[in-house]
Amino acid sequence: MIGYGFMGAAHSVGWRQAPRVFDLPADVEMAVVVGRNAEAVADAAAKWGWAESATDWREVIARDDIDIVDVVTPGDSHAEITIAALEAGKHVLCEKPLANTVAEAEAMLAAAERAAANGRRAMVGFTYRRVPAVTLMRDLIAEGVVGTVQQVRAAYRQDWLVDPQMPLAWRLQKEHAGSGALGDIGAHIIDMTQFVTGLSVDAVSGTMETIVKERPLLGSGSGLSGTAAEGMGAVTVDDVAVFTGRLSNGALASFEATRFATGRKNGLTVEVSGDKGALAFDLEDLNALHYYDRTAAHDRQGFTKIFATEAAHPYVASWWPPGHMLGYEHGFVHQVVDLVTAIAEGTDPHPTFAEGLSVQRVLDAVERSSEAGSVWTETN
């Protein structure tokens, strides 16, 4: 695993837990974690259960005992590391969004396609797909329970940047992050919309805004928190992105990605409305899926809360008895299960790099639309 911060911790839990909870078709060994700070990455290895640590990712991907490379670095290094790992004959898991630009994502897909000819697999880490209630939502829509999809409302709201004294972390610098709220959390709701509906976002009309344009320089940081150093620096990414999307069946979707939603810590919601019913998911109540059946008798209509904790629900059978809740970290466990299973079976794990590129094209179109006065902009 290359990188060891917030996402490195989450991925480590996934790698550590998956072989203990699920019967995987292959053994998984957490061989080495890589970071630039030798002392800090050694501490991370000891804490999360990696056998060793290193500071040179190029040396690590050249090792014969490494089969999978998990990339959890900032977006500006995704393309370089991922392409090198694929060319070295490794399977790759890369955190979302796939890249910082469409050109980088296209190069990564091309490398993945070349590697696939030699049996190597590549997957993007859109982990929320693997929350059981979200996978169930996808399955029910595919079964036709909502009928024809007519409208989608998707939002991802956080508030960790409301304080203007929050330091200038890498997520606030375009050269490292690619974009702000749009790419960091907007990518999730784009992918989730396309995943659960089976439809693509073909055109967008968007507006982006940077609310706090200058912040204290970062002294030290961990996860989404940090301490300030002397001096100020410019914020070069968006704080808020609001956009409308036209789906491939003609339906409209509304999207909001913001890190300035005061009081919202990690609020991701997706609601899909059709001519026969509707389904709604809220990450802050992630074990539940809400279902409205428009075909039911009028005196019995209303949203039903389905607890996705039964053995029949996706991924749940290997966990706890019905009603015993899962949490944020379990999606990362399921991600490992799906990746290792696909590698063992010789199939492509989802989301593929092609799916990651499709999200990247939507992100790019939103930026271009905003710069052009919110004009409708195609994503291809």
C-alpha positions in Angstrom: 0.0 0.0 0.0 1.4 3.4 -1.0 0.2 6.1 1.3 -0.8 5.8 5.0 -3.0 8.7 6.0 -6.7 8.8 6.5 -7.5 6.5 3.5 -4.4 4.4 4.3 -5.9 3.6 7.7 -9.3 2.7 6.2 -7.7 0.5 3.5 -5.6 -1.2 6.1 -8.7 -2.2 8.1 -10.1 -3.6 4.9 -7.0 -5.7 4.1 -6.7 -6.9 7.7 -10.4 -7.8 8.3 -11.4 -9.3 4.9 -9.4 -12.6 5.3 -10.7 -13.0 8.9 -14.4 -12.5 8.1 -14.8 -13.8 4.6 -13.6 -17.0 3.0 -11.3 -15.5 0.3 -10.2 -17.6 -2.7 -6.6 -16.6 -2.0 -4.4 -15.8 1.0 -3.7 -12.1 1.6 -0.5 -10.9 3.2 -0.1 -7.2 4.2 3.5 -7.1 3.1 4.6 -3.4 3.0 3.3 0.1 3.4 5.1 3.0 1.7 5.4 6.6 2.7 7.9 9.5 2.5 8.5 9.9 6.2 10.4 6.8 7.4 9.4 7.2 11.1 5.8 8.0 10.4 5.3 5.1 8.0 7.0 2.7 10.3 4.6 3.7 13.0 1.7 3.2 10.6 3.0 -0.3 9.7 3.1 -1.3 13.4 -0.3 0.2 14.1 -2.2 -1.3 11.2 -0.5 -4.7 10.9 1.8 -4.3 7.9 4.9 -6.6 7.9 7.3 -3.8 7.0 7.5 -0.2 5.8 9.5 1.5 3.1 10.0 5.0 1.6 10.7 4.2 -2.1 7.6 3.1 -3.9 9.5 2.4 -7.1 11.7 -0.2 -5.3 8.6 -1.8 -3.7 6.6 -2.3 -7.0 9.7 -4.0 -8.5 9.7 -6.7 -5.8 8.7 -10.2 -6.9 6.8 -10.8 -3.6 4.3 -8.0 -4.3 1.2 -9.0 -6.3 -1.2 -6.1 -5.6 -0.4 -2.4 -5.2 -3.0 -0.3 -3.4 -2.6 3.5 -4.2 -4.0 5.8 -1.5 -1.8 8.9 -2.2 -3.1 12.4 -3.2 -4.5 12.6 -6.7 -1.4 14.2 -8.3 0.6 10.9 -8.0 -2.2 8.4 -8.9 -1.3 8.3 -12.6 2.5 7.9 -12.2 2.3 5.2 -9.5 -0.6 3.3 -11.0 0.9 3.1 -14.5 4.3 2.1 -13.2 2.7 -0.6 -11.0 0.7 -2.0 -13.9 3.7 -2.0 -16.2 5.6 -3.9 -13.4 3.0 -6.7 -13.7 1.0 -5.8 -10.5 -2.8 -5.8 -9.9 -3.8 -2.3 -8.8 -6.4 -0.7 -6.5 -6.4 3.1 -6.9 -8.4 5.4 -4.6 -11.0 7.8 -6.1 -11.2 9.9 -8.1 -9.0 8.0 -10.5 -6.9 11.0 -11.5 -6.7 14.8 -11.5 -7.4 15.2 -15.2 -9.1 13.3 -18.0 -5.8 12.9 -19.8 -4.3 11.2 -16.8 -7.3 8.9 -16.4 -7.2 8.0 -20.1 -3.5 7.1 -19.8 -4.3 5.0 -16.7 -7.1 3.1 -18.5 -4.8 2.5 -21.5 -2.2 1.0 -19.1 -4.9 -1.1 -17.4 -6.0 -2.4 -20.8 -2.5 -3.4 -21.7 -2.0 -5.1 -18.3 -5.3 -7.0 -18.7 -3.8 -8.8 -21.7 -1.4 -10.3 -19.2 -4.1 -11.1 -16.6 -3.6 -8.1 -14.4 -6.6 -6.4 -12.9 -7.3 -2.7 -12.0 -10.0 -1.3 -9.8 -11.1 2.2 -8.5 -11.9 2.6 -4.9 -15.5 4.0 -4.9 -16.2 2.2 -1.6 -19.7 3.4 -1.0 -20.9 1.1 -3.7 -20.2 -1.7 -1.2 -22.4 -0.5 1.6 -25.0 -3.3 1.6 -27.9 -0.9 1.4 -26.4 0.8 -1.7 -25.8 -2.5 -3.5 -29.3 -3.5 -2.6 -30.6 -0.3 -4.1 -28.8 -1.1 -7.3 -30.2 -4.6 -7.4 -33.8 -3.4 -6.7 -33.6 -0.7 -9.5 -32.3 -3.4 -11.9 -35.3 -5.6 -10.9 -37.6 -2.7 -11.9 -39.1 -1.9 -8.6 -39.0 1.9 -9.3 -39.9 1.4 -12.9 -38.5 4.0 -15.4 -36.0 6.3 -13.6 -37.4 9.8 -14.0 -35.3 11.9 -11.5 -32.3 11.6 -9.2 -31.3 13.8 -6.3 -27.8 13.3 -5.0 -25.9 15.3 -2.4 -22.7 15.0 -0.4 -22.5 17.6 2.4 -19.7 18.1 4.9 -18.7 21.0 7.1 -15.0 20.6 8.0 -13.9 23.7 6.1 -16.5 26.2 7.6 -13.8 27.5 10.0 -11.7 30.0 7.9 -8.7 29.2 10.2 -8.7 25.5 9.0 -5.2 25.2 7.5 -4.3 24.9 3.8 -4.1 21.1 3.5 -3.4 19.4 0.2 -7.1 18.9 -0.5 -7.3 22.7 -0.9 -4.6 22.9 -3.5 -5.5 22.2 -7.2 -2.0 20.9 -8.1 -2.4 18.1 -5.5 -6.1 17.5 -5.4 -7.3 18.3 -8.9 -10.4 19.9 -7.6 -12.0 20.6 -4.2 -15.5 19.4 -3.0 -16.3 18.5 -6.6 -13.6 15.8 -7.0 -13.2 14.8 -3.3 -16.9 14.1 -2.5 -18.8 15.0 -5.7 -17.1 12.0 -7.4 -18.8 9.7 -5.0 -22.3 10.9 -5.8 -21.6 10.8 -9.6 -20.4 7.2 -9.3 -23.2 6.2 -7.0 -25.8 7.7 -9.3 -24.4 5.9 -12.3 -24.0 2.7 -10.3 -27.5 2.4 -8.8 -29.4 3.5 -11.9 -27.2 1.8 -14.6 -27.4 5.1 -16.4 -24.6 7.5 -17.4 -24.4 11.3 -16.8 -24.1 12.6 -20.4 -24.3 16.4 -19.9 -24.1 18.8 -17.0 -24.8 22.4 -16.1 -22.7 23.4 -13.1 -21.6 26.2 -10.8 -18.6 26.1 -8.5 -17.6 28.6 -5.8 -14.6 29.1 -3.4 -16.0 30.6 -0.3 -12.8 31.1 1.7 -10.1 32.1 -0.7 -7.1 32.2 1.6 -6.1 30.1 4.6 -3.3 29.7 7.1 -0.4 27.5 5.8 -0.4 24.0 7.1 2.1 23.2 9.9 1.1 19.5 10.5 -2.0 17.5 9.6 -3.8 14.2 10.1 -6.9 13.1 8.3 -9.2 16.1 7.9 -7.6 18.1 10.7 -4.4 20.1 11.0 -2.5 22.8 12.8 -1.5 26.1 11.2 2.0 27.5 10.5 3.0 31.1 9.9 1.7 32.8 6.8 -1.3 32.5 4.5 -1.8 30.7 1.2 -4.4 30.8 -1.6 -7.2 28.1 -1.8 -7.1 27.0 -5.5 -10.1 24.6 -5.5 -13.8 24.8 -5.1 -15.6 24.7 -1.8 -19.0 24.1 -3.3 -20.1 22.5 -6.6 -23.8 22.5 -7.6 -24.8 21.0 -10.9 -27.6 19.5 -12.9 -27.0 16.3 -15.0 -28.9 14.9 -17.9 -28.9 11.1 -17.7 -28.6 8.7 -20.7 -32.4 8.0 -20.6 -33.2 11.7 -20.6 -34.0 12.0 -16.9 -32.6 14.9 -14.9 -30.3 14.6 -11.8 -29.4 17.2 -9.3 -26.0 17.1 -7.5 -24.6 19.1 -4.6 -21.0 18.6 -3.3 -20.0 21.0 -0.4 -17.6 21.1 2.5 -19.5 24.2 3.8 -22.8 22.5 4.9 -22.7 23.7 8.6 -23.7 20.8 10.9 -23.3 18.1 8.2 -20.3 15.8 9.0 -20.6 13.2 6.3 -24.0 13.5 4.8 -24.4 11.6 1.6 -27.9 11.1 0.2 -29.2 9.7 -3.0 -32.9 9.4 -4.0 -34.1 7.8 -7.2 -37.7 8.4 -8.3 -39.5 6.4 -11.0 -42.9 5.9 -12.3 -43.5 2.8 -10.1 -41.7 3.8 -6.9 -38.7 5.4 -5.3 -35.7 4.4 -3.3 -33.6 6.7 -0.9 -30.3 6.2 0.9 -28.7 8.3 3.6 -25.1 7.5 4.6 -25.8 8.8 8.1 -28.3 5.9 8.4 -26.2 3.5 6.3 -27.9 0.3 7.4 -31.2 1.4 6.0 -32.8 1.8 2.6 -36.1 3.6 2.1 -38.6 2.2 -0.4 -41.8 3.7 -1.7 -44.1 1.4 -3.7 -46.5 3.5 -5.9 -48.3 0.4 -7.0 -49.5 -0.4 -3.5 -53.1 0.3 -2.4 -53.5 4.1 -1.7 -54.3 3.6 1.9 -51.0 1.7 2.4 -48.6 3.9 0.6 -45.6 5.4 2.3 -41.9 5.0 2.5 -40.9 1.6 4.1 -37.6 1.4 5.9 -35.7 -1.7 5.0 -32.9 -2.7 7.3 -30.2 -4.2 5.1 -28.8 -6.4 7.8 -30.3 -9.8 6.8 -28.2 -12.6 5.5 -29.9 -12.3 2.1 -28.7 -8.8 1.7 -25.4 -8.1 -0.1 -22.2 -8.9 1.9 -24.1 -9.3 5.2 -24.1 -13.1 5.6 -20.4 -13.2 6.7 -21.0 -10.6 9.5 -23.4 -10.6 12.4 -27.0 -11.8 13.2 -29.8 -9.7 11.7 -30.2 -6.2 13.1 -26.5 -6.0 14.2 -25.3 -2.9 12.3 -22.3 -2.4 10.0 -20.3 0.8 9.8 -18.1 3.0 7.6 -15.1 0.6 7.7 -17.0 -2.4 6.4 -17.2 -1.0 2.8 -13.4 -1.2 2.7 -13.5 -4.9 3.8 -16.0 -5.6 1.0 -13.7 -3.8 -1.4 -10.9 -6.3 -0.6 -13.3 -9.2 -1.0 -14.4 -8.1 -4.4 -10.9 -7.3 -5.7 -9.3 -10.6 -4.4 -12.3 -12.6 -5.7 -12.1 -11.0 -9.2 -8.3 -11.6 -9.4 -8.7 -15.3 -8.4 -11.5 -15.8 -10.9 -9.8 -13.9 -13.7 -12.6 -11.3 -14.1 -12.6 -7.5 -14.1 -13.3 -6.0 -10.6 -15.8 -3.1 -10.5 -15.6 -0.2 -10.7 -13.1 -0.6 -13.5 -10.8 2.1 -14.7 -13.2 2.7 -17.6 -15.9 3.5 -14.9 -13.4 5.7 -13.1 -12.7 7.6 -16.4 -16.4 8.1 -16.9 -16.6 9.9 -13.5 -13.5 11.9 -14.4 -15.2 13.2 -17.6 -18.2 14.3 -15.6 -16.0 16.2 -13.1 -14.2 17.8 -16.1 -17.4 18.8 -17.7 -18.7 20.4 -14.5 -15.6 22.6 -14.3 -15.8 23.6 -17.9 -19.5 24.4 -17.5 -18.9 26.6 -14.5 -16.1 28.5 -16.2 -18.4 29.1 -19.2 -21.3 30.5 -17.2 -23.0 27.2 -16.4 -23.8 26.3 -20.0 -24.8 22.8 -20.7 -21.7 20.8 -21.4 -21.4 17.2 -22.7 -19.3 14.7 -20.7 -17.8 12.8 -23.6 
